[in-house]
Amino acid sequence: MKRSEINSILRGAEAFIASAGFNLPAWARFSPERWRTELASGDYDEVRALALGWDVTDYGQGDFLKVGLTLFTVRNGSLSDPRYPKGYAEKLLISEAGQVCPCHFHFNKREDIINRAGGTLCMQLWKSSPGGEALSEESFTVSVDGKRVACTPGLILRLVPGESVTLEPGVYHAFWAEGERCLIGEVSSVNDDENDNRFYVPQARFPTIEEDEAALWHLCNEYK
């Protein structure tokens, strides 16, 4: 992805989040120059260590509007670092209309996915095979706002704003917005993008960036 494209996406994401009445922490808008000072002080070690903040990805596919996602990790913990004992995480995600987040599951993370605003959030679900390498043909159940819902393999849930689904570890899911972009909330156990994601078709988690202009804000994997 070009840095200019990422900068444009970030500006639009910030405006969309604000239009939904959600306020981001002040450091969401720190410039790279401000981060150099703040990170040197050690006061924001938690932001750096837990990869909080902005995250824009095309999953290495080179077509962001077709396959991609914009995220902001608000809070997170660590299972291995006693300095950060939170057992939970919170994210905001923005899915453009028709933009697919590729099929994947988490080995350990349990998450609630909430349609906060915008269009209809479509989530296609499968249970994984015991080894995780295949989509299971087994039926299963999920909780949709506390209601038990039976799922056949490949079922597409359509969640309107205000609705949510709980996904257990090992449930393959792909999702996209229908009609218009969605602001999505994610409330989960600790998030670990380096070790806890299993994509059905292997792909890059973070994009390769062509630096055609200066960065507006750091992405969460760029503080180091």
C-alpha positions as CSV (number, residue, x, y, z in Angstrom):
1,M,0.0,0.0,0.0
2,K,1.2,3.6,-0.6
3,R,1.6,5.8,2.5
4,S,-0.6,8.4,0.8
5,E,-3.4,5.8,0.5
6,I,-3.0,4.9,4.2
7,N,-3.0,8.6,5.2
8,S,-6.2,9.2,3.3
9,I,-7.8,6.1,4.9
10,L,-6.8,7.3,8.4
11,R,-8.4,10.7,7.8
12,G,-11.6,9.2,6.7
13,A,-11.6,6.6,9.6
14,E,-11.1,9.3,12.2
15,A,-14.0,11.3,10.7
16,F,-16.3,8.3,10.6
17,I,-15.5,7.3,14.2
18,A,-16.2,10.8,15.3
19,S,-19.5,10.9,13.4
20,A,-20.7,7.9,15.4
21,G,-20.0,9.7,18.6
22,F,-16.9,7.7,19.7
23,N,-14.0,9.7,21.0
24,L,-10.5,8.4,20.6
25,P,-7.6,9.0,23.1
26,A,-5.5,12.0,22.5
27,W,-2.5,10.0,21.4
28,A,-4.5,8.7,18.4
29,R,-3.5,11.9,16.6
30,F,0.2,12.2,17.8
31,S,2.5,12.9,14.8
32,P,5.5,10.7,14.2
33,E,7.6,13.5,15.6
34,R,5.6,13.7,18.8
35,W,5.9,9.9,19.2
36,R,9.7,10.1,19.0
37,T,9.6,12.3,22.1
38,E,6.9,10.4,23.9
39,L,8.3,6.9,23.4
40,A,11.8,8.1,24.4
41,S,10.3,9.2,27.8
42,G,8.9,5.7,28.5
43,D,5.5,7.1,29.4
44,Y,3.8,5.3,26.5
45,D,5.5,2.0,26.8
46,E,2.1,0.3,27.1
47,V,1.0,1.7,23.8
48,R,4.1,0.4,22.1
49,A,4.3,-3.0,23.8
50,L,0.7,-3.9,23.3
51,A,0.4,-2.5,19.7
52,L,-2.4,-0.1,20.6
53,G,-3.6,2.4,18.0
54,W,-4.1,2.5,14.2
55,D,-4.0,-0.5,12.0
56,V,-4.6,-0.4,8.2
57,T,-4.2,-3.6,6.2
58,D,-4.8,-5.0,2.8
59,Y,-3.6,-8.4,4.0
60,G,-0.9,-8.3,1.3
61,Q,-3.5,-8.5,-1.5
62,G,-2.9,-5.1,-3.0
63,D,-6.6,-4.2,-3.3
64,F,-7.7,-2.5,0.0
65,L,-11.3,-1.9,-1.0
66,K,-11.7,-5.5,-2.0
67,V,-9.8,-7.2,0.8
68,G,-8.8,-5.1,3.8
69,L,-9.8,-3.5,7.1
70,T,-9.1,-0.4,9.2
71,L,-8.7,-0.9,13.0
72,F,-8.0,1.0,16.2
73,T,-6.9,-1.0,19.3
74,V,-8.1,1.1,22.2
75,R,-6.9,-1.2,25.0
76,N,-5.2,-4.6,25.4
77,G,-3.3,-6.8,27.9
78,S,-0.6,-9.4,27.8
79,L,-0.5,-13.0,28.8
80,S,3.3,-13.0,29.1
81,D,4.2,-9.5,30.4
82,P,3.3,-8.9,34.1
83,R,3.4,-5.2,33.6
84,Y,0.2,-5.4,31.6
85,P,-2.1,-7.8,33.4
86,K,-5.4,-6.8,31.7
87,G,-7.2,-10.0,30.5
88,Y,-9.2,-8.1,27.9
89,A,-9.0,-6.0,24.8
90,E,-11.1,-3.5,22.9
91,K,-11.0,-2.5,19.2
92,L,-12.8,-0.4,16.7
93,L,-13.0,-1.8,13.1
94,I,-14.2,-0.1,10.0
95,S,-15.3,-2.4,7.1
96,E,-16.1,-0.7,3.8
97,A,-19.2,-1.9,1.8
98,G,-18.2,-5.1,0.1
99,Q,-14.7,-5.1,1.6
100,V,-13.9,-8.6,2.9
101,C,-11.9,-9.4,6.0
102,P,-10.5,-12.8,5.1
103,C,-11.6,-16.1,6.7
104,H,-9.7,-16.8,9.9
105,F,-10.0,-17.9,13.5
106,H,-8.2,-17.3,16.8
107,F,-6.6,-20.1,18.8
108,N,-7.2,-18.4,22.1
109,K,-9.2,-15.2,21.7
110,R,-12.9,-15.1,22.6
111,E,-14.6,-12.0,21.1
112,D,-17.8,-10.2,20.9
113,I,-18.2,-8.5,17.5
114,I,-20.7,-5.6,17.6
115,N,-22.2,-3.6,14.8
116,R,-21.9,-0.1,16.3
117,A,-23.1,2.0,13.3
118,G,-23.6,2.1,9.5
119,G,-24.8,-0.7,7.3
120,T,-25.4,-4.4,7.8
121,L,-22.5,-6.4,9.1
122,C,-22.4,-9.8,7.3
123,M,-20.4,-12.6,9.1
124,Q,-19.9,-16.0,7.5
125,L,-19.1,-18.7,10.0
126,W,-17.7,-22.2,10.1
127,K,-16.4,-24.4,12.9
128,S,-12.8,-25.4,12.2
129,S,-11.6,-28.9,11.9
130,P,-9.7,-30.3,14.9
131,G,-6.3,-29.3,13.5
132,G,-7.6,-26.0,12.2
133,E,-6.6,-26.6,8.6
134,A,-10.1,-27.1,7.2
135,L,-13.6,-25.7,7.4
136,S,-15.7,-28.3,9.4
137,E,-18.9,-29.6,8.0
138,E,-20.2,-29.8,11.6
139,S,-23.1,-27.6,12.8
140,F,-22.6,-25.5,15.9
141,T,-24.2,-22.6,17.8
142,V,-23.3,-19.0,18.6
143,S,-24.7,-16.4,20.9
144,V,-26.3,-13.4,19.2
145,D,-27.0,-10.8,21.9
146,G,-27.6,-13.6,24.4
147,K,-29.8,-15.7,22.1
148,R,-28.6,-19.1,21.1
149,V,-28.5,-19.4,17.3
150,A,-27.9,-22.6,15.4
151,C,-25.4,-22.4,12.6
152,T,-24.9,-24.6,9.6
153,P,-21.4,-24.5,7.9
154,G,-21.0,-21.2,6.0
155,L,-24.1,-19.6,7.5
156,I,-24.1,-15.8,6.9
157,L,-25.3,-13.8,9.9
158,R,-26.6,-10.3,9.1
159,L,-26.2,-7.9,12.1
160,V,-27.8,-4.5,12.0
161,P,-26.5,-1.7,14.1
162,G,-26.8,-2.6,17.8
163,E,-26.6,-6.3,17.2
164,S,-23.6,-8.5,18.2
165,V,-22.3,-12.1,18.1
166,T,-20.0,-14.0,20.4
167,L,-17.3,-16.0,18.6
168,E,-15.5,-18.8,20.5
169,P,-11.9,-19.8,19.7
170,G,-11.7,-22.0,16.7
171,V,-14.7,-20.5,14.8
172,Y,-13.6,-19.5,11.3
173,H,-15.2,-16.2,10.3
174,A,-15.1,-13.8,7.3
175,F,-17.0,-10.5,7.3
176,W,-17.9,-7.5,5.3
177,A,-20.3,-4.5,5.3
178,E,-23.4,-4.5,3.2
179,G,-25.1,-1.4,2.0
180,E,-22.7,1.1,3.6
181,R,-19.6,1.0,5.7
182,C,-19.8,-0.4,9.2
183,L,-18.3,0.8,12.4
184,I,-17.6,-2.4,14.4
185,G,-16.8,-2.9,18.0
186,E,-14.7,-5.8,19.2
187,V,-14.6,-6.7,22.9
188,S,-12.4,-9.7,23.6
189,S,-9.9,-11.5,25.7
190,V,-6.3,-10.5,25.1
191,N,-5.4,-9.8,21.5
192,D,-2.2,-11.2,20.0
193,D,-2.0,-10.6,16.2
194,E,1.5,-12.1,16.0
195,N,0.6,-15.6,17.3
196,D,-3.2,-16.1,17.7
197,N,-4.5,-15.7,14.1
198,R,-5.0,-18.7,11.8
199,F,-6.1,-17.6,8.2
200,Y,-7.8,-20.3,6.1
201,V,-5.7,-19.1,3.2
202,P,-2.3,-17.9,4.5
203,Q,-1.8,-14.2,4.0
204,A,0.1,-11.2,5.4
205,R,-1.4,-9.6,8.5
206,F,0.3,-6.2,7.9
207,P,0.9,-4.4,4.5
208,T,4.1,-3.6,2.7
209,I,4.2,0.2,2.5
210,E,5.6,2.3,-0.3
211,E,6.7,5.6,1.3
212,D,5.5,8.1,-1.3
213,E,4.8,10.8,1.4
214,A,5.3,11.4,5.1
215,A,3.2,9.4,7.5
216,L,0.3,11.2,9.1
217,W,0.2,8.9,12.1
218,H,2.1,5.8,13.1
219,L,0.4,2.4,12.6
220,C,0.4,0.0,15.6
221,N,3.3,-2.1,14.2
222,E,5.5,1.0,13.5
223,Y,6.4,2.4,17.0
224,K,9.5,0.3,17.2
